[in-house]
Amino acid sequence: MEPREEILDYLLFATHEASGLGLVRDCGSGAGNVLVIFPMEARVQNKVAISPEWLTRHWQEWVDGNSASGEVWVSTGGRSEPEKLPEE
């Protein structure tokens, strides 16, 4: 089993697949690897954005089964100060 990094950094990116949104590793081991392409229901309607509520509910299923959504911080609008995902 490979060691787990304390902080994992991902970038949301636009794609032509499914919802048009995916996550890619931004640093560390596996940087540049696409982690997931999200389903259409993950997208905020009429925006190029993922729903924080959807991400909170589906974090372990779609992104990382080894961490809880309460441990996740999100930056909106680039590299500003991150915010915690909303509580369920």
C-alpha positions as CSV (number, residue, x, y, z in Angstrom):
1,M,0.0,0.0,0.0
2,E,1.5,3.3,-1.0
3,P,1.8,6.1,1.6
4,R,-1.1,8.6,1.8
5,E,-0.3,12.2,1.4
6,E,-1.7,14.5,4.2
7,I,-3.0,17.1,1.7
8,L,-4.4,16.2,-1.7
9,D,-4.9,19.0,-4.2
10,Y,-7.3,18.7,-7.1
11,L,-8.4,21.0,-9.9
12,L,-11.9,21.0,-11.4
13,F,-11.6,21.1,-15.2
14,A,-13.9,21.3,-18.2
15,T,-14.3,18.4,-20.6
16,H,-16.6,17.3,-23.4
17,E,-17.6,14.1,-21.5
18,A,-20.7,13.5,-19.3
19,S,-21.3,16.6,-17.1
20,G,-18.4,18.4,-18.7
21,L,-16.6,18.5,-15.4
22,G,-13.8,16.4,-13.9
23,L,-11.1,16.4,-11.2
24,V,-7.4,16.1,-11.9
25,R,-4.6,15.7,-9.3
26,D,-2.7,19.0,-9.1
27,C,0.3,18.0,-7.0
28,G,2.2,15.2,-5.4
29,S,2.1,11.5,-6.4
30,G,-0.2,11.1,-9.3
31,A,-0.1,14.8,-10.4
32,G,-1.8,15.3,-13.8
33,N,-3.9,12.1,-13.5
34,V,-7.6,12.6,-14.1
35,L,-9.4,11.2,-11.0
36,V,-13.0,11.4,-12.2
37,I,-15.4,12.7,-14.8
38,F,-18.6,13.7,-12.9
39,P,-22.2,12.8,-13.9
40,M,-24.6,15.5,-15.2
41,E,-26.4,15.7,-11.8
42,A,-23.2,17.0,-10.2
43,R,-23.2,20.2,-12.3
44,V,-24.8,23.5,-11.2
45,Q,-27.5,24.2,-13.8
46,N,-26.4,26.8,-16.5
47,K,-22.9,27.2,-14.9
48,V,-19.5,25.6,-15.4
49,A,-19.5,24.6,-11.7
50,I,-20.0,21.5,-9.5
51,S,-22.7,21.6,-6.8
52,P,-21.0,21.7,-3.4
53,E,-24.1,19.9,-2.0
54,W,-23.8,17.1,-4.5
55,L,-20.1,16.8,-3.9
56,T,-20.7,16.6,-0.1
57,R,-23.2,13.8,-0.5
58,H,-21.2,11.9,-3.0
59,W,-17.5,12.5,-2.0
60,Q,-16.7,9.0,-0.8
61,E,-18.4,7.3,-3.8
62,W,-17.0,9.5,-6.6
63,V,-13.8,11.0,-5.3
64,D,-12.1,9.5,-2.2
65,G,-13.6,6.6,-0.2
66,N,-10.8,7.0,2.4
67,S,-11.7,10.5,3.5
68,A,-14.9,12.2,4.6
69,S,-16.4,15.2,3.0
70,G,-16.0,17.1,6.3
71,E,-12.2,17.0,5.7
72,V,-12.5,18.7,2.3
73,W,-11.8,22.3,1.6
74,V,-12.8,24.0,-1.6
75,S,-11.5,27.2,-3.3
76,T,-13.9,29.1,-5.5
77,G,-12.5,31.4,-8.1
78,G,-9.0,30.0,-8.3
79,R,-6.4,30.0,-5.6
80,S,-8.2,32.0,-3.0
81,E,-8.7,30.9,0.6
82,P,-10.4,27.5,0.6
83,E,-13.8,26.9,2.3
84,K,-15.1,23.7,3.9
85,L,-17.7,21.8,2.0
86,P,-21.2,22.3,3.4
87,E,-22.5,20.0,6.1
88,E,-25.0,17.3,4.9
